[in-house]
């Protein structure tokens, strides 16, 4: 099927370098959201961006949003498969307080807060950020407002999947979460708001669209 206006196919091996060039053009510390459903593998893209960014002279660090999920007692208060609760699993206030704000104001950040599997505190130490660092935060539903205020990302990258592809690539025991991403697409419209959008229905044939200002 032909791509609609604004989209262009890209070699999957060239994709990280292309996005890195877009991110690295802005000076100073940059906070980048790499947003997508688990089926889109946003963490894998974030990891793939590190070396291209470093080759462009930009230090890069990766923080996984799931290490800033709320305590399990709050996440599972209404059961382990409650869609409304799933949309608030991320502790946006903690992510902002420990990572997004201090990396700019103090030049430090906390790499993780809680192990999402064990629910135990990771006891990670604060890390210094070099001048010009690109902070990559990967995870799902990152462009949703938290406490009526969006998280302060400087650049947003969204990995998009059609509902059919998302369903096909989501494990059986996680199918219950699909409704949250359908709602996210409809209410938040990340395809319209993100600076960089990548179609990943077929990993072998991604397509990219940059914001009009690019």
Residue pairs with C-beta under 8 A, 6 or more apart in sequence:
3 9
3 207
6 209
7 199
7 207
7 208
7 209
8 207
8 208
8 209
9 205
9 206
9 207
10 18
10 206
10 207
10 208
12 203
12 204
12 205
12 206
15 45
15 48
15 198
15 206
15 208
16 45
16 48
16 49
16 51
16 52
17 52
18 208
19 45
19 49
19 52
19 157
19 196
19 198
19 208
20 49
20 52
20 53
20 55
20 56
20 58
21 52
21 56
22 155
22 195
22 196
22 210
22 214
23 30
23 32
23 49
23 53
23 58
23 134
23 155
24 53
24 56
24 57
24 58
24 134
26 154
26 155
27 132
28 131
28 132
29 103
29 104
29 107
29 129
29 131
29 132
29 133
29 134
29 135
30 133
30 134
30 135
30 154
30 155
31 100
31 103
31 104
31 135
31 137
31 152
31 153
31 154
31 155
32 134
32 135
32 136
32 137
32 153
32 154
32 155
32 156
32 157
33 137
33 142
33 143
33 151
33 153
33 155
33 156
33 157
33 158
34 42
34 43
34 45
34 46
34 49
34 136
34 137
34 138
34 139
34 142
34 157
34 159
35 42
35 138
35 139
35 140
35 141
35 142
35 143
35 156
35 157
35 158
35 159
35 190
35 194
36 42
36 45
36 140
36 158
36 159
36 160
36 161
36 200
37 140
37 159
37 161
37 166
37 170
37 181
38 140
38 170
38 174
39 161
39 165
39 166
39 169
39 170
40 159
40 160
40 161
40 166
40 169
40 200
41 159
41 200
42 138
42 139
42 140
42 159
43 62
43 64
43 138
43 139
45 138
45 157
45 159
45 198
46 62
46 136
46 137
46 138
47 62
49 60
49 134
49 136
50 60
50 61
50 62
50 136
53 59
53 60
53 134
54 60
57 132
58 132
58 133
58 134
59 129
59 130
59 132
59 133
59 134
60 133
60 134
60 135
60 136
61 109
61 111
61 127
61 129
61 133
61 134
61 135
61 136
62 136
62 137
62 138
63 99
63 109
63 111
63 112
63 135
63 136
63 137
63 138
64 112
64 137
64 138
64 139
65 90
65 95
65 137
65 138
65 139
65 140
65 142
66 90
66 116
66 139
67 111
67 112
67 113
67 114
67 115
67 116
67 122
68 90
68 91
68 94
68 95
68 98
68 99
68 112
68 113
68 114
69 75
69 89
69 90
69 91
69 114
69 116
70 88
70 89
70 90
70 91
71 114
71 119
72 119
75 85
75 86
75 89
76 82
76 85
77 85
78 84
78 85
79 85
81 176
81 177
83 176
83 177
83 179
83 180
83 183
86 177
86 180
87 141
87 144
87 180
87 183
87 184
90 139
90 141
90 142
90 146
91 113
92 146
92 147
92 151
93 146
93 147
94 113
95 137
95 151
96 146
96 151
96 152
98 109
98 110
98 113
99 109
99 110
99 135
99 137
100 135
100 137
100 151
100 152
100 153
101 152
102 108
102 109
102 110
102 126
103 109
103 129
103 133
103 135
107 128
107 129
107 131
108 126
108 127
108 128
108 129
109 126
109 127
109 129
109 135
110 124
110 126
110 127
111 124
111 127
112 122
112 124
113 121
113 122
113 124
114 120
114 121
114 122
115 121
115 122
129 135
137 153
140 181
141 180
141 181
141 184
141 188
142 151
142 153
142 156
143 150
143 151
143 156
143 158
143 188
143 190
143 193
143 194
144 184
144 188
155 195
155 196
156 190
156 193
156 194
156 195
156 196
157 194
157 195
157 196
157 197
157 198
158 190
158 191
158 194
158 196
158 197
158 198
159 197
159 198
159 200
160 190
160 191
160 197
160 198
160 199
160 200
161 169
161 199
161 200
161 201
162 201
163 178
163 182
165 200
165 201
165 202
166 178
166 181
167 175
167 178
170 177
170 178
184 190
185 191
190 197
191 197
194 211
195 210
195 211
195 214
196 208
196 209
196 210
196 211
197 208
197 209
198 206
198 207
198 208
198 209
199 206
199 207
199 208
199 209
200 206
